[in-house]
Amino acid sequence: MRIAVRAAVLTAVPLLATGPLFAGAAAHTASARTASARTASADDPASARAVAAEPTTDATCALKGHGVFTSAVDPGGTNVSLPDTLVMTGTVECVDAAGAPTTTGTFARTVTMPATECTGDEHGDTSTTDVSWTDGTASTFRFDRTDVVKVNGTASLVVSGAVTADSARFAGDTVNAIGSSTGAGCGTPAGETELDSVLVLRLTH
């Protein structure tokens, strides 16, 4: 694993403030899709309608958690890429498409990391997040891909996945998320042993 120089927003922001981030990206995508639809409409109107279709947002959720590594990362300050597991717990807060609060709960997540270190890129992380809602129901968020850019324990996170079909809320939704995490212990004899993270999920269908 080699570190790549790139721009990353690492500052955690309030849940409602993330709307413009997703909105800006959505606007850019919508513009491109509209142009594609206009090009396609002359030859295939049905194709143009499909290109122009936009996903429906069911909720935006903030997951705030604390995690502990099974094995310390880079003990002694030596940056070596090794497999590890991260066990996390935390809280969930969701709002609807209009920004109104909808539901809250707690979560537990186990992250499998084929290669992790204090400074570098990670692109093979997978995890399952089990959410227990305050009404007693449950949902499972499956993160199929997590891209991490990490410098001295501070990381940017980009996640994609889906909500499982048997979930009580948001079943079958697509998951796209951005976030950040900050670890403790990088550059010390003990190494990085734990971290705190904020992940903001957009759930669509």
HELIX and SHEET records of a PDB file:
HELIX    1   1 LEU A   15  THR A   18  5                                   4    
HELIX    2   2 GLY A   19  SER A   41  1                                  23    
HELIX    3   3 PRO A   45  ALA A   52  1                                   8    
HELIX    4   4 PRO A   75  GLY A   77  5                                   3    
SHEET    1   A 9 THR A  57  VAL A  73  0                                        
SHEET    2   A 9 LEU A  82  VAL A  95 -1                                        
SHEET    3   A 9 PRO A 101  THR A 116 -1                                        
SHEET    4   A 9 GLY A 120  TRP A 133 -1                                        
SHEET    5   A 9 ALA A 138  VAL A 151 -1                                        
SHEET    6   A 9 THR A 154  VAL A 163 -1                                        
SHEET    7   A 9 THR A 174  ALA A 184 -1                                        
SHEET    8   A 9 GLU A 192  THR A 204 -1                                        
SHEET    9   A 9 THR A  57  VAL A  73 -1                                        
END                                                                             
